[in-house]
């Protein structure tokens, strides 16, 4: 005899819940596969990773190689010695490379994490509804435009906003401050995750965390007092002790926030403040939207930002929130799970901060978008609960309407470039050729290039070839900073410091000429052609025919234009182990030179030298008259100085030193890497024809 046991209600419910979450995982994977497939042929994945994706991908690749060569201890150390711009996205790309190897598209597979987090967040906000009604919220989450961008762009902006919204919503849950301390810590954990996702916006994230900590006790206090009004100073004063206890009860969230985020920010806060100043102050004019007030007001609603991130969903979310606020005002919603008004206030604050700031990008409105989305789903739960309580037949159609609206409003992110097109194929060829040329320079046997400078901001800037270095398990060279604005001293400093310069031809198809430094590219190119310290070694074309010109510092022309009468030692070197080319010592008390071609008139003396003792000076005299004096600022560091003067026929130029080396028989004073005496050239006609940007002499 056999006994059959039927599944009870609890078992059936558990099976349904498990099936529901399994379905969410399947929907997440299917959605990401569909989005990535579209991106592979028409989007950002159709060609090389671009800004800002490439920055996080390269960082993960570099640390993957660090882990291979130095182990886990070296990897952990690198997070503190060279802190990542986004610890979370660097780590996810590292994991992707560990699984798939260093491939262009490997990091994008990890975006499934953030899409799954979005769906689980939507499900959590509607947890009080039946599963079939929660499907409406999931449909809205999958179809909202920022979900597609979350899947196809490898940057932390939207994920950061998602965790901010999740942290705020968890704090606004009814009775949250009456839960166990572990549950009360949840908002702090989520906000700390947002901080580590995008540390560069830590000031705004921290302010939103503090605002959440201020609003949550007020909401709980008003609920306990049975008062729905928020502006009640007398009520707050009478219940100040209870309000104080509610505020203090949030200590687990504060503790979790600081314990998680403090290790990273203890070593990065100064650099983050500099980064903030650079973007919001120094480069403000680059990112500012020059338009009227109306367009600023509309930018994150139905303007460029709102269309890219919210689309039609803006109107649905606003309608849901409006309806729910009316129901709550009339007290028709019984025991709502979340406090809606604080979420709306936070979303409104984020909208105002983004709108009133002249700087506009679609991602700057991410906090508004995600908080509005969270408030909309809370409102959807209120409306569904009200309809279920009243027994209105329309309750059956509410989730169906959400699914239908989602299907009609869903769309792929805008096309970026077509795979196989001229632009995409040429870009990959150009990047590969640029990498090969850079390798020749960095692996040169005698004097390998260690510092390079890209004169322009471009898609094929240094970060793109670097991924090739990491694929081949090589260390890329140091890259000097390329500023969005160029002024004459910055240009000269980079040219004087770099071992190689990748200059941009006007008409280069990959360069961003709309940035202010784009106007300087022709001038820089001409200057490098005229600079005897550099020689052209290669050209890398782009799809327009114009491309990059690679210049390498050469020692062939470092000592020219003179005959040394006295005080200049013989050539020695190069010394690759110290990064030195051929050098010559200037000997105390003076070095005396005459033009090798007998030139006279206006002359130019170019020097690059270092000293080994502080206090050294060089006095330049023409025909016995001092025309220039230079005091060295540092020791064991090459410094560049130059001067112009008139030299009568048959006269000499002398460089007189303050002191020499008294510890040896050779009175060494100054070590020259470059010493040139040349006739001052008139400005070339080609440079005269091109108008110079403001700031360049």
N, C-alpha and C positions, 0 to 999 in steps of 0.2 A: 504494500500500500504506500502510495506516495502522497506527500502533503505539499500543496502549492501555496506559496505566499505571494500575494499581490503587493505591488509597491504602494505604500501609503501616500497621503497627500504631501508629506514633507519630502519624501524621496522624489516624487514627481516634480515638485517645485525645484529641488536641487538640480535635477537633470535639466530642467528648463533653463535654469540660471547658467549651468555649465555650457549648455548649447548656445545660449545667448552670447557669452563671452568668447566662445570659440568662433561664433559668427563674426563678432567684432574683429577678431584677429584676421579672419579670412578677408573681411572687407578692407581692412588696412593693407594687407599684402596686395590684394587685387588692385586697390586704388593706387598704391605706389608703383606697381608694375605698369599700370596704364599710363600714369603720369611720366614715369621715367622713359617709357617707350616713346612717348610723344617728344619728350625732351631730347632723346637720343637722335631723332631725325630732324626736329625743328627747333629745339630749344638750346639751352646753355650747354648740354652735353654733346651737341652736334660738332663741337670743335674743342679746342683746348680750354681748360677751366680758366675763367676770367675773374676779375676782381668782383667781390671780395672773397669768392670761393677759394681761389688759389692760395690765398694767405693761410687759411686754416688747413688746407690740404698739405701744403709744403711743411707747415709746422709739425703736423702728424707724421709725415714722411721722415723728417729730420730726427724726430724722437724715436721713431721705429728703428732707424739705424743706430741711434744711441743705445737703445735697449739691446740690440744685437751685439754691439761691440763692448759695452760697459755693464751690461746686465741690468737687473731691476734697480739695484742701488744707484747706478749711474742715471737711469731714467728718472727716478724720483728726485735725485739731486738737480737734474736739469730743470725741473719745474720751479725750483727756487732760485737757481743761478741765472737762468734765462726764462723768466715767467712767460707763459703763453698768453696771447691776446684773448683767447677763450679757452680756459682749461678743459671745459666739457667737450667742445667741438674738436680740439686737438686730440683729446683722448679717444673720441669715437672714430676719428680718421685713423689714428694709430691702430686701433683694434681692427678696422677694416683692412688695413695693409697687412696686419698679422694673419688675417684669414685668407685674403685674396692676393697678397703681394702688392707691390707699388704699381698700381694701374690708375689711369686718369679717372676712371669712373667708380673705383672701388669705394671711395668715401661716400658717394651718393646713396649707396645701399643702406647706410645707417639712418637716413632720414625717416625710415619706417618707424623708428623709435618715437619721433615727435608726432607723427600722424596718429600712432596708436595712443599716445598720451592725450592728444586732442579728443579722440573718440571716447576714451575712458573718462575724461573730464566731463564731456557732454552727458555721458551716461550717469555719472555721479550726481550731476545737478538735477537729474530727473529720476533719481532712485526711488521716489515714492510712487511712481506711476507703474502701471502694468508694462510688461516687456513690449507688447505690441505698440503701446503709445510712446515708449522711449525710442522706438525706431524713427519717429519723426525728428527728434533732436539729433540723432546720428546722421540722418539724411541731410539736415541743415549743415552739420559740421563737415561732411564730406564734400558738399557742393559749394561752400563759401570759397571765394577766390583765394584767400590766403592759405587755404589748405593745400592747393596745388603748388603754390610757391614754396610752402614748407617742405614739400616732397622733392622739388626739383632745384632748389637753390641751397648751396652748402654754406649758410651763414646763420648765426644764432639769433638774429633779431626777433623773428616770430616766435621761436621757442622760448626766448626770454620773456616776451609778453605773455605767452601762454602760462608760464609758471607764476608770473605776477598776478594774472587773473585768477589762477587756481588758489594762490595764497590768500588773496583778498576774499574769494568766495568761501574758503574753509573757515576764515575768521568770522564771516557773516552768517554762518550757520546758527540757527536758533539753539540756544543752550550750549554753544561751543565753550563758553567760559565756565560752564558748570561740569565739564567733562574731566576725565583723568588728566594728569599733567602730561602724559605722553600724547594725548590727542590735542591738548592745548599747545603743544610744541609744533604741530603740523604747519601752521602758517609760517613760522620762522624757518622751518626746513624748506618750504617751497620758495619763499623769498630768497633764501640763501642760494638755492639752486639757480634762481634767476640771476643773482649776482655773479655766479661763476660761469653762467652761460655767456653773459656779455658784461664783463667788468667795466668797460669804458663808459657805461651809463649808470655807474653805481650811485651817483648823486641823486638821480631821479628815482631809481629803484629804492634807495634808502628812504627818500621822502615818501614814496607811496607806502612803504612798510610802516613808517611812523604814522601816516594818515590812517592806515588800516587799524593800527593799534589804538588810535584815538576814536575812530568811529564805532568799532566793535563794542566797547563797553557802553557807549551811549545807546546803541541799538538794544543791547541786552537790558539796560536800565529802564528804557522806555517801555519795553515789553513787560517787564516785571511790574511797572507802575501802572500799566494799562492805559498809557497816554500815547497817542500816535503822533503828536506834534514834536518837532525837533527843536524848535526855538523856545525853550522853556527854562530860562535861567533860574527862576525861583524854585522850580521843581528840582533842578540839579543841585541847588544850594541846600534844600531841605534834605535831600538824599545823598549828600556829599560823602558820608561815610561809606554807604553802600557802593557808590560810584567809585570811590577810592579803592575799595576791596576788589571791584571788578577790574579796575586798571592794573592793580598789582598782580591779579591772578594770571596775567599774560606773561609773567616772567619766564615760563618754559619756552615760549615762542622767541623771546628776546635772547635767551641763553642759547637756543639752538641756532639762531641766526648768526650770532657772533662766533660760536664754536666752529661752525662749518665754513664761514667766509673769511674769518680772521687770518688763518695761515697764508692764504694767497694775498690778501690785501696788505698784510704787514710788510710785504716786500715790493708791492707794486703801486702803493697809493701815490707816491710822488710822481712816478712816470705817468700814471693815469691822469693826474691833475694837469701835467704838461700836455698830454694828448687832448684832454678836454679843452684846454686853452687854444691849442693849435686849431682844432676843428671849429670851435664856437667863436673864437675871437680873431686869430690870425688869418684863417682861411674863410672867414664868414662871408665875404663878398662872393666867393666861388659857389657856395651852396645856397645862397639867398635867392628867393623867388622874387623877381622884380615885376610886381603886378599890383592891381588895385585891391582895396579891402575886400570887395565882394569875392574875388577869386581866392584870396586867402581864407575867407570863411568857408568857401565851398571845397577847398582842396582835399580835406579828409572826409568829406561827405560824398559829393558826386563829382568832385574834381579828379585830377590824376591819381592822388593817393587813395581816395575812397573807391574809385572805379577799379583800381588794381587789387585792393584788399577786401572790399566788401561787396561791390557790385550791387545787384538788385536786393541782396540780403539786407542792406541798410534799411529799406522801407519796411520789410517784414519784421525786423528786430524792433524798430521804433514803434510799429503798430502793436506788437505783442507787449512791449513795455508800457505803452500808453494804456492799453486795455487792462493790464494787471494793476497798474497804479490806481485806476478808477475803481476796480474791484476791491482793492485794499482800503481805499478811502471810504468806500461804502461798507466796509467790514463784511464783505461777502466771501472772503477767503479764510477758511478755518485752519488755524495752526500751520501757516506756511513754513517751509523748511529753511528758507533763507531770508535774510533781511534785504529787501530789494532796493530801498532808497539809498543806503550807503554805496551799493554797487553803481547805481546811476550817478551819484555824486562823484565817485572816483573816475568813472568814464567821462563825465563832464569836465572834470579838472584836466584830464589828459587831453581832451579835445582842445580846451582853451590854451594849454601850454604849447601844444603843437601849432595851433592856429595863430597865436599871437607872436610866435617866433618866426622871423623872416626866413630862417633856414628850413627848407622843405625837402624831404625825400619820402618816398612811399612808406619806408620802414619806420620813420619817426612817429607815424601815427599808429604803430602796432599796439601800444598799450590801450589806446582808445578803442581800437577794433576788437581786441580780445575781451576787454571789460564790457563793451557793449554786447558782444556775443554771449558772454556769461550772463549778463543781466537779461538778455532776451530769452535764454533757456530757462532761467528762473521764472520769468514771466509766463513762459509756455507751461511750466509745471503748475503755476497758480491757476491759469485758465483751464487746463485739463482737469485739475482737482475740483474746481468750481462746477464745471459741466458734469463731471461724474456725480457730484453730490446732488445736483438738481435733476439729474436723469435726462438732460436735454439730448435729443437724438443726434445733434450735431457733434457730440463728443466722439462719435465713431469716425467722423470725417476729418477731425483735426489733425491726427498724425498722417492720414492719407494726403491732406492738403500740404503738409510740410514736405512729404516725400515728393509730391508732384511739383511743388515750388522749387525744391532742390534740383530735381531733374531738369526743369526749365531754365534755372539760373546757373547751372554748372557749366564751366568752360575751362579749357586749358589755359595756362599762362600764355602771354603773347609770344609769337614766334621770335626767335633770337637770330638764328642763322640756319640755313638749310644744309644738312649733311651732304657732302660731295659737291657743294657749290664752289665757285671760284674763290670766294672769301675764305670758306672753311678749309679747303684743301691747301690754299696758298699759305694760310696762317700756320698750319702744322709744318709745312715745308720750311717756311721762314724760321720758325722756332727751332727746328732740328738743325738747320744750317747755322743759326746763331749759336746754338749749343756747341756744335763742332768747332766753330771758330774760337769760342771762349775756352774750350778745352785745349786747343793748341797754345793759347796764351798762358793758361794756368799751369800747363805741363811742360812749358819750355825748359830745356835742361839748364841753361845758363842763368837766366833772370826771369823766373816765373812770375806772372802777374798775380798780385795778391789783392789789389783794390781796383774795382771798376766803378765807373759812373755812367749812368744812363742820363743823357741830357734832357730827355722828355718823359712825360707820363704816357705810357702806351700799353696796349694789351700784351705786347711781347716784352714788357719790361723784365727786369732781372728775375722776378719770381717765377715766370713761365719756364725759362731754361733750367731753373734750379730743380724742378721736378725731374728733369732728365739726369741731373747730377745724382739725385737720390736713387733713381732707378738703377744707375750704374754703381751705386755704393761709393760715391766720391764726395769730397767736401767742396762745396762751391766757394768762390772767392767772396771776400767782403765787398758789400755794395754801399757806396756812399749815398747819402740821402738826396733824393731829387725833390725839390720843393715845388709846390704848385705855382708859387711866385718866384721869379728869378730877379735878383738884383746883382749889380756888377761884382760886388765882393764875394757873393756866394758862388758865382760862376768861376771867378778866378781861384777861389779856395779849392773848389772841386777839381779844376784842371791842374792846379799845383800839387794836389794830394794824390790823385789817381795814378795808377800804373797804366790804365787803359780807359779810353772813353768811347762809348757807343753813342755817336751823334746821329741826329735825325735829319734826313733831307726834307725840305718843304715838299709837301705832296705825298708824304708817307701815309699809306692807307691805314696803318694800325695805330698811329699816334693820335693823342687827344689834343688837337690844336685849339680847342675851345677853352682850355685852361690858359691862364695868363702866361705861363712859361712857353706856350706854343709859339708866341710871337718872337721868341729869342732864338729859335732853332737855326735859322739861316745865319745869324750873327755868330753863334757858337761854332757852327760848321766852318765858316770862313776863318774864324780865329784859330781853330785847330790846324787848318791848312797853312796858316801863316806862322804857326808856332814851331820853331825848329826843334823843340823838345819832343815833338810827336811826328810819327809817320803813319800814313794810311797802310793798313795791312789786309783789309778785307771789306767787302760790301755784301749786304744781305738784302735782297729786294723783297718787296711786298707785292700784293696783287695790283697795285697802281703803277708799278714800274719803279717808283721811288721807294727808298727803304732806309737802311741803317748803314752808316759808315763807321768802321771800327778803326780807331787810332790807338797805337801803342807808343808808350814813352820809349824813346830810343836814346842810347848812350853814344851813338855814332856822331851826333851833332852837339854833344854836351860841352865839348871844349873846342871852340873854333873862333876864327876871326882875329887871332893875335899871335904874336911871338913873345915868349916870356924872356925878358932880359935877366931877371933875377927873382929869387924868392918863391919859386913854384916847383914843387917836387915832381918826380916822374909819375906817370900813370901807374896805377896798381888796381888789382881786382880783375873781373868782378868777384863778389863774395856772396853767392846765392844763399849761404847759411844765415846771412844777416840781412838779406834782401837788398844788397847794395850792388849797383853796377860799377863801372870803372870810376875811380875817384882819384883826386890829386890833393895833396896838402899844400896850403899856403903857409909859408914859413915867416916867422918873426925876424926882422921887424916889419918887412913889407914885401909885397909882390909887385913887380914893375912890368907893364905890358906895353906893346906898341901894335897898332893895326898891321896885320900881315900883308895887306895890299897897299899900305901907305896912305890909307884914307884919312881925311880930316873933315872938319865941319861938325855937324850934329851927329853925335855917336850915342849908342845905347849899350849899357853894361847889364847883362842878365846873370844873376847868381842864384845858386841853390846850395846851401852849405849847412854844416852843423859844427858845434863846438863841444868840447868835453869838459870845460870848466866854466862856471858862471862868471858873468861880468865882462865877457869879451865884446869888443866893438871893432868895426871896420870903418875906416875913414877913406873915402875915395877922393883922390886928388887928380885933377887934369892940369898938366903943365905947372905943377906945384901948387895949384890953388884948390882948396877943399870945395867939392861940389855936392857931397852927400856923406852922411854918416848913418850907420846902422848898428843898433845894439841888439844882440841876440837875446831872445826871451827865455829859451829853454836850453837844456843840454841833451846831447845824444838824440836830437830830433832835427831833421832837415827843415830849414826855413828858406823861403824865397824872398829875394829883394832885387830891385832893379832901379836904375837911374838913367837920366839923360843929361848930356852936357855937350858943350862945344869944345872941340879939341883942335888947337892950331896945328898946322902942318909941321911934321918933324918932331912933335912933342910926344911924351909918353903918359900913360895912366898908371897911377900907383894905388895899391890897397894897403893901407897902414893899419897894423894890428896893435891892440892895447898890450898884449903880452904873449909869450910863447911858452912851450913846454920846457921847463928847466930840469926835468928829471932824466933827459936823454941828450945825446949829442946832436940830435936833429931838433931844432926849435919849432916844432909843429905848433901852428896857431889855429887855423881854420881848415876843415875838411870840405873840399868842394866836390859836389856831385855834378854841378854845371857851372861853367864859366865861359861866357861868350861876350865878345866885343865886336859889335856890328854897326854898320852905318844905319842911321835911323831911316826907315822906309816910309815913303808916303803911303797914305791909305789906298788900298787897291780899288780900282774902278768898280769891280763887282760888288764890293761892300758899300761903296757910295751909292750905288743904284738901289740898294735895299734900305728902306727906312728903318732906322734903329728904334727898338722899343724904348720907352721912357726908363731911365735908370742905367742905361748902358752907355759908357763913354767910348 
